[in-house]
Amino acid sequence: MATKDVLGRRGEDLAARYLEQRGFLVLSRNWRCRHGELDLVATENARLVVCEVKTRSGTGFGEPAEAVDRRKATRIRRATQSWLAAHQVRWCEIRFDVLAVVAEPGRPVAVRHYEAAF
């Protein structure tokens, strides 16, 4: 596995643990459909929370959350509609969050949670 893939997988593991420690129930990880992939789908009380996880080994090229642009948000929204159909969820409140993970070598990992990011 490439270093970038290892870093991304580690970031998703940390993000899932972060959510679970805050009372979220993770329903799906890396769910794929023709529109793309949903990193994490979780529930917080009665709300469905779709989380895009962005992991970087530093901020030299900007904050991880900056990588979620309008086009990426549109793909995530479309993939969410497919997830809802596949899981036979007819209606629920949905929030789209971004979890930015910065894992700089030799430093503690930082997880920033941007609720209702798009």
C-alpha positions in Angstrom: 0.0 0.0 0.0 1.3 3.4 -0.9 2.3 5.8 1.9 -0.6 8.2 0.9 -3.0 5.3 1.2 -1.6 4.3 4.6 -1.9 7.9 5.9 -5.5 8.1 4.6 -6.5 4.8 6.2 -5.0 5.9 9.5 -6.8 9.2 9.3 -10.1 7.5 8.7 -9.5 5.1 11.6 -8.7 8.1 13.9 -11.8 10.0 12.6 -14.1 7.0 13.2 -12.7 6.7 16.8 -13.1 10.4 17.3 -16.8 10.2 16.4 -17.5 7.1 18.5 -15.9 8.8 21.5 -18.4 11.6 21.1 -21.4 9.3 21.0 -21.8 8.9 17.2 -22.7 5.4 15.8 -20.7 4.7 12.7 -22.9 2.9 10.2 -20.7 2.7 7.1 -17.0 3.2 6.2 -15.7 3.6 2.7 -19.1 3.0 1.2 -18.8 3.0 -2.7 -21.3 3.6 -5.5 -21.1 4.9 -9.0 -21.1 8.5 -7.7 -18.0 8.0 -5.5 -17.2 7.0 -2.0 -18.5 8.1 1.4 -15.7 7.9 4.0 -17.9 7.7 7.1 -21.7 7.6 7.6 -22.8 7.9 11.2 -25.8 8.8 13.3 -25.9 11.4 16.0 -29.2 11.0 17.8 -31.8 11.0 15.0 -29.6 12.7 12.5 -27.6 11.1 9.7 -24.1 12.6 9.5 -22.0 12.0 6.4 -18.4 12.8 7.0 -15.7 13.4 4.5 -12.3 12.7 6.0 -9.2 14.5 4.8 -5.8 13.6 6.2 -2.5 15.3 5.7 1.0 14.9 7.2 1.3 18.6 7.5 -0.3 21.9 6.5 2.4 23.1 4.1 -0.1 22.8 1.2 -3.0 24.1 3.2 -5.4 22.8 5.7 -6.9 19.4 4.9 -10.5 20.7 4.9 -9.7 23.1 2.1 -9.6 20.1 -0.3 -13.4 19.7 0.0 -14.5 22.0 -2.8 -17.9 22.5 -4.4 -17.4 19.7 -6.9 -16.4 17.2 -4.2 -19.4 18.3 -2.1 -21.7 17.6 -5.1 -20.3 14.1 -5.5 -20.8 13.4 -1.8 -24.4 14.6 -1.9 -25.1 12.3 -4.9 -23.4 9.3 -3.2 -25.5 10.0 -0.1 -28.7 9.7 -2.1 -27.4 6.3 -3.3 -26.6 5.3 0.3 -30.1 6.3 1.4 -31.7 4.2 -1.4 -29.4 1.2 -0.8 -30.3 1.3 2.9 -34.0 2.0 2.3 -33.9 5.2 4.3 -36.8 7.3 3.1 -36.3 10.4 5.0 -34.1 11.7 7.8 -32.2 14.8 8.7 -28.8 14.9 7.1 -25.7 16.9 8.0 -22.5 16.9 6.0 -19.3 17.3 8.1 -15.6 17.4 7.3 -13.1 15.8 9.6 -9.6 17.2 9.0 -6.8 15.1 10.4 -3.3 16.4 10.6 -0.7 13.7 11.5 2.6 15.5 11.5 5.6 13.1 12.2 6.7 13.5 15.8 3.7 15.5 16.9 0.3 14.6 18.4 -2.4 14.0 15.8 -4.9 16.8 15.5 -8.6 16.2 14.5 -10.7 19.2 13.5 -14.4 18.6 13.2 -16.3 21.0 10.9 -20.0 20.4 11.4 -22.4 21.3 8.6 -19.4 22.1 6.4 -21.4 22.1 3.2 
